[in-house]
Amino acid sequence: MSLIGLIIAVAFILGGNIIEGGHPSALGDLPAFMIVIGGTIGAALTQFPFSVVGASLKRFKWLLSPLKTDMGGQSELLQELAGNARRNGMLALESMTEQIQDPFLKKGIQMMVDGYEKDKIYEVLEKEIEFEQEDIEQTVKFYEAMGGYCPTMGIVGAVFGLIHAMGLLNAPDKLGGAIAVAFIATIYGVSAANLIFLPFGNRYKAFAHQLRHYKEMTLTGIMCIMDGESQQRLQVSLSPYLGHEANEKEKG
């Protein structure tokens, strides 16, 4: 819903401006845009390495097409794997790895087939979850940083505009328009921070939360398979995650 929410917010803001007698074209100012957005991006690039910026750009597609984690489908697959392992042994799972699309689950199953100890499998997969969470957290901080810098850049743009306006004191007919243009930079800074950068950062927090639950459920299933649990007992172990997903959908 990220872009839909942005469109709704912009539509209502512009609509209110029009009702008040303003015109959308009055909000267009290229120098103000360059100062605010360019300055914000430059400040963020100063703070973060290119690896973080690159990862953040790659994850932008999540905002266009939100992540889909099929908890129910993953639960059914884990139960199928558990049943096969219980009937035919761990090595029987090797023939099922080709049908597993999830790299995280596939890695865990392959480690089981290769004979790794349960503690080692848990350690490796748990670290992978933590590293992924830390990586996404850097993307969150990247957007939050831009959300912090943006209003300040808006003030910088406004000050530059007022300096220009002061040079027009001998031309009163141009002074009002120059002051109005100066405050457009402030509008850009506050709007971009509160409509784009900060909401997007919070959206990535939701994605991180979603991924953590999905992979923790998968890790729980892998551990149950290692313990030789039946499909029924595995289903009980995974039920809290599925219940959490249902509650999240109801809240949404």
N, C-alpha and C positions, 0 to 999 in steps of 0.2 A: 504493500500500500504506500510505499515511500513516495513515488512520483505522483500518485493520485492525490495524496495529501498536499504535496507542494503545489500542484495545479489549483486545488481548491483554495489554498491560502492566498496565492497570487490573484486568483479571480476575485475573491472577496475584497482584497486590499485595493485592487484597481477599480472594482465596482464602487467601493465607498468613496474613492477619490473622484470618480466621475459624478456620483450623486452630489458631492460637495461642490461641483462646478469645475473640477480640474480636468485635464486632458492627459491621457497616457504619454503622449509625445513630449510633454513637459518634463517627464522623468528621465528622458534619454539624454545622457551626457557622456561622451566617450572619454574625455580626460579624467572625469571622476571615476568612471569604471576602471580605467587603467591604473589609477592610483590605488584604489581600494582592492581590487581583485589581484592585480599584479603585485602590489606590496604584500598582500596576505600570502600569496603563493611563495613569494621570495622569502618571507620570514619563516614559513614552514619548511622550505628547502634548507634554510640555514640550520634549523633545529634537528631535522631528521636526515639520516643517510639515504642515498638513492635506493637502497634495497627495500627500505620501508615504503618509500614513495611508489616504487614499482609494484610492490605487493598490494598496496592500496588501490592502485589503478586497475590491477587485475581483478580485485574483488569488487570493483564498481559494478560489474555485471550482476552481482547479487542484488543490487538495488533495482535493476531492470527486470530481472527474473529471479525472484526470491528462492532461496534454498528449499529443496524438498527432501525431507527425511521421512521415509516411510517406516515408522516405528512398528506398525502392525505387520507389514511385509517382512521386516527384518526379524521380528519375533517368530513368525511362521518358519522362516528359513533356518533360524537357530534350532527350533524344535525338530525340524527335519534332519538337521545335522546331528542332533543329539540322539535321535532314534536310530540313525544309521550307525553311529559310533557305538551305541549300546549293543546293537545286534551283531555288527561285523568287525568291531574294533576300530582304533584310531586310523590305521592305515587305509581303511575303506573311504575315509574322507578325501583322500587325494584325488579320487575320480570325480569329486563334486566341486573341486576348486575352480574348474573352468566355468561353471555356471554362476560363480560368485562375482558380482560386479563391484562390490564395495571393497576397496583396497585394504582398509583397516581390518575387516573380517577375514579377507583372504590371507593377509599376513599372519593373523593369529592362527588360522587353520593350518597354514603351511608350517608354522613353527611347531604345532602339535604333531603333525605328520613326521616332521624331522626329528622328533624325540626330545625337544627342549623340556626342561623341568617347568612345572606349573609356576613357581615363583619367578623364574626368569621371563616367562611369557608375560606374566602380570607386570613385571617391572618395565619391560620394553614397551608394552602397549600403553601403560599408564603414563610413561614419560612422553610418548607420542601425543597423547591427549593434552598434557600440560604444555608441551612446546607449541602445539597448535593454538592453544588458548593464549599463550604469551604473544604469539605472532599476530593474532587477530587484535589483541589489546594494543599493539603498536599502531594498527590501522585506526582504532578508536581514538588513540591519543593524537594521531595526525589530524583527524577531523576536528577534534576538540581544540587543538592548538590553533587551527585556522579560524574556528569559531571565536577564540579569544582575541586573535590579532585583528580580525576583520573590523569590529567597531572602532578600534584605535586607528586603523588606516582610514576609516570614514572621517574621523576627527581631523586627521592630517589633511585629507582632501578638502574638508570644509575650511580649515585655516588657510590653505593655499587659495581657495576661492575668495575668502574674505580679504586676503592681502590684495588680490586682483581688484576686488570691489573698492577697496580704499583708494586705489589709483584712479577711480572714476568719480571722486567727490566733486570734481569740477564739471561732471556731466550727470546731473540728477536724473535725467530721463533714462539713463542706462544703469543707474545704481541699483534700483529695485530688482531688475532682472539678474544682475550679477550676484546679488546676495542670495536670491532664490536658487541659482545654479550651485552656489557654494554649499547649500544644505542638502543638495541631492547626494553628495558624497556620503553624508551621514546616513541618509536613507539606505544607500547601497550597503554600507557597512553593517548596520543593525539588521537589515532584512536578510542579507546573505548569511550572517551568523546564526540568526534564529529561525530561518526557514530552510536553510541548506546544511551548513556545516555541523551545527550541534545536533539537529535531528538525525542526520546521517550517521554521526558518531554513535548515538544511542541505538540506532537501528543495527549497527554492527555488534553492539553488546547483546542484542536479542539473538542475532545469528550465532554468536559464540555460545550463548546459553543453550540454544537449540542443538548445536553440534555436540556440546558436552554431554547432554542427556542421551543423545543418540549413540554416542560412542561408549559411554559408561554402561548403557544397556547391553551393547554388543560385547563389551568386556565381561560383564556379569554372565552373559550366555556362554562365552568361551570358557570361563572358569567352571561353570556348571557341567559343561561337556567334559572337561578334564577330570571332573570328579565322578563321571559316569552316571550322572543323574538322568532320570527318565524324562520323557517329554512333558509329562504332567507336572512333575516337580519343577522343571525348567520354566514352564508356563507360570507357575506361582511366583517364582523368583523374578520374572520379568514384568509381572502385573503392575507393580508400583509405577514403573516407567510409562506403561500404556495408560494408566489412570491419570498420570501427570499430563500426558499429551492431550487426553480428552478434556481435562480441566482448562488447559491453555487455549484449546479451540473454542470452548464455551466463553472464556473471557474475551477472545478475539471477536 
